[in-house]
Amino acid sequence: MGCGHGRVEGAATDNCVCEILRDIVDAQNDVIENCCDSSCEQSINDLLGETDPGNGLDTVPVILYCAGDCKPFKGFGAKRGNGLGTIGDLKASFIFRVKSVTDDCCAVLELLLDPNDPCDCDHLKDPCDQDTDNLENTGICITVDLDCFCHVTCLPAISVFD
């Protein structure tokens, strides 16, 4: 199925990106409340402990690709600054933790970053520029329409909560 093909207006979603991200959210929620070497299925299985029980993993990091141009999606956000009504430094990431997915395929994504990564917003041109050695949750979340994406890459499952 290609991007946007096979959809009927008003019908249940037929969006593979939406469905796989929904599966990731379900798996991550199971962990927190409680055949490829690298693939979405393998990462979900690792997260659920189906390959290594009690592994402590809690996140399947994902990279999304925009429909149309198929370029990797880079999200931006900022935490509150030190003073009331101020904005902290702007952060960018190509790598996300899926926090939730609604029935109409809107998702809340959290930017994942390595705190020692020297990349700034301008330097980060594609996912290969981003350091993945020690990805951590940032608390910076964005909301996206999953119908705008046609591809998802799942990275190996990791732990972002200590």
C-alpha positions as CSV (number, residue, x, y, z in Angstrom):
1,M,0.0,0.0,0.0
2,G,1.4,3.4,-1.0
3,C,0.9,6.6,0.9
4,G,-2.7,7.6,1.2
5,H,-3.9,4.8,-1.0
6,G,-6.9,2.6,0.0
7,R,-8.4,5.1,2.4
8,V,-12.1,5.7,2.4
9,E,-13.2,9.0,3.8
10,G,-14.7,8.6,7.3
11,A,-13.7,4.9,7.5
12,A,-11.4,3.4,10.1
13,T,-7.7,4.1,9.4
14,D,-5.7,2.1,7.0
15,N,-2.5,3.9,7.9
16,C,0.4,1.5,8.5
17,V,2.5,4.2,10.3
18,C,-0.4,4.9,12.6
19,E,-1.0,1.2,13.3
20,I,2.6,0.4,14.1
21,L,2.9,3.5,16.4
22,R,-0.3,2.4,18.2
23,D,1.4,-1.1,18.7
24,I,4.5,0.6,20.1
25,V,2.4,2.7,22.5
26,D,0.6,-0.4,23.7
27,A,3.9,-2.2,24.3
28,Q,5.5,0.7,26.0
29,N,2.5,1.1,28.3
30,D,2.6,-2.6,29.2
31,V,6.3,-2.3,30.2
32,I,5.9,0.9,32.2
33,E,2.9,-0.5,34.1
34,N,4.8,-3.4,34.8
35,C,12.8,-12.3,11.6
36,C,15.1,-9.4,11.6
37,D,17.9,-8.3,13.8
38,S,16.5,-4.7,13.6
39,S,12.9,-4.0,12.8
40,C,9.8,-2.6,14.4
41,E,8.6,-6.1,15.2
42,Q,11.9,-7.0,16.8
43,S,12.1,-3.8,18.8
44,I,8.5,-4.4,20.1
45,N,9.4,-8.0,21.1
46,D,12.6,-6.8,22.8
47,L,10.5,-4.2,24.7
48,L,8.0,-6.8,25.8
49,G,10.8,-9.1,27.0
50,E,9.8,-11.8,24.6
51,T,13.5,-12.3,23.7
52,D,15.1,-11.4,27.1
53,P,12.6,-11.3,30.0
54,G,13.2,-8.6,32.6
55,N,15.4,-6.6,30.3
56,G,14.3,-3.2,31.7
57,L,13.6,-1.7,28.3
58,D,10.8,0.9,28.1
59,T,11.0,2.7,24.7
60,V,11.1,1.9,21.0
61,P,12.7,5.0,19.5
62,V,11.3,5.9,16.1
63,I,12.2,8.0,13.1
64,L,9.3,9.1,10.9
65,Y,9.4,10.1,7.2
66,C,7.2,12.7,5.7
67,A,4.7,11.7,3.0
68,G,5.5,13.1,-0.4
69,D,9.2,13.9,-0.1
70,C,10.0,10.9,2.1
71,K,12.5,13.0,4.1
72,P,13.1,12.3,7.8
73,F,10.9,14.4,10.0
74,K,12.7,16.7,12.5
75,G,10.7,17.9,15.5
76,F,11.4,21.1,17.5
77,G,10.4,22.2,20.9
78,A,11.6,23.9,24.1
79,K,11.1,23.6,27.8
80,R,10.1,26.5,30.0
81,G,12.9,28.9,30.7
82,N,14.2,29.8,34.2
83,G,11.9,32.7,34.6
84,L,8.1,32.8,34.6
85,G,6.8,33.2,31.0
86,T,10.2,32.5,29.4
87,I,11.2,29.9,26.9
88,G,14.3,27.8,27.2
89,D,16.7,26.8,24.4
90,L,15.1,25.3,21.3
91,K,15.9,21.6,20.8
92,A,15.6,19.5,17.7
93,S,15.5,15.7,17.2
94,F,14.8,13.2,14.5
95,I,14.2,10.5,17.1
96,F,11.1,10.2,19.2
97,R,9.3,8.2,21.8
98,V,5.6,7.7,21.0
99,K,3.5,8.9,24.0
100,S,0.0,8.3,22.7
101,V,-1.9,7.8,19.4
102,T,-5.6,8.8,19.1
103,D,-8.3,7.0,17.1
104,D,-8.0,9.6,14.3
105,C,-4.2,9.1,14.1
106,C,-2.9,12.1,15.9
107,A,0.2,11.3,18.0
108,V,2.1,12.9,20.9
109,L,5.8,12.4,20.3
110,E,8.5,13.1,22.8
111,L,11.9,14.3,21.5
112,L,14.7,11.9,22.5
113,L,18.2,13.4,22.8
114,D,21.7,12.4,24.1
115,P,22.5,15.1,26.7
116,N,26.1,15.1,25.5
117,D,25.2,15.5,21.9
118,P,26.9,18.7,20.6
119,C,24.4,19.1,17.8
120,D,22.3,22.2,17.7
121,C,19.2,22.9,15.6
122,D,21.2,24.1,12.6
123,H,23.8,21.3,12.7
124,L,21.3,18.5,12.8
125,K,20.7,17.9,9.0
126,D,19.6,14.3,9.0
127,P,19.3,11.4,11.6
128,C,22.9,10.3,11.0
129,D,24.0,13.6,12.6
130,Q,22.3,12.8,15.9
131,D,24.2,10.9,18.6
132,T,22.3,7.8,19.8
133,D,24.7,6.5,22.4
134,N,22.7,7.7,25.4
135,L,19.3,8.8,24.3
136,E,17.1,10.2,27.1
137,N,13.6,11.5,27.4
138,T,13.4,15.3,27.3
139,G,9.9,16.1,28.4
140,I,9.5,18.1,25.2
141,C,6.5,16.8,23.3
142,I,4.9,17.6,20.0
143,T,1.6,16.6,18.4
144,V,1.6,15.3,14.8
145,D,-0.9,14.0,12.3
146,L,0.3,10.5,11.4
147,D,-1.5,10.8,8.0
148,C,1.4,13.1,7.0
149,F,3.9,10.2,7.3
150,C,4.5,7.3,5.0
151,H,7.4,5.4,6.6
152,V,8.6,4.6,10.2
153,T,12.0,3.3,11.2
154,C,12.1,1.6,14.6
155,L,15.5,1.7,16.4
156,P,16.4,-1.0,18.9
157,A,14.5,-0.8,22.2
158,I,16.2,1.2,24.9
159,S,15.5,2.5,28.4
160,V,15.0,6.2,28.8
161,F,13.6,6.1,32.3
162,D,16.1,5.5,35.2
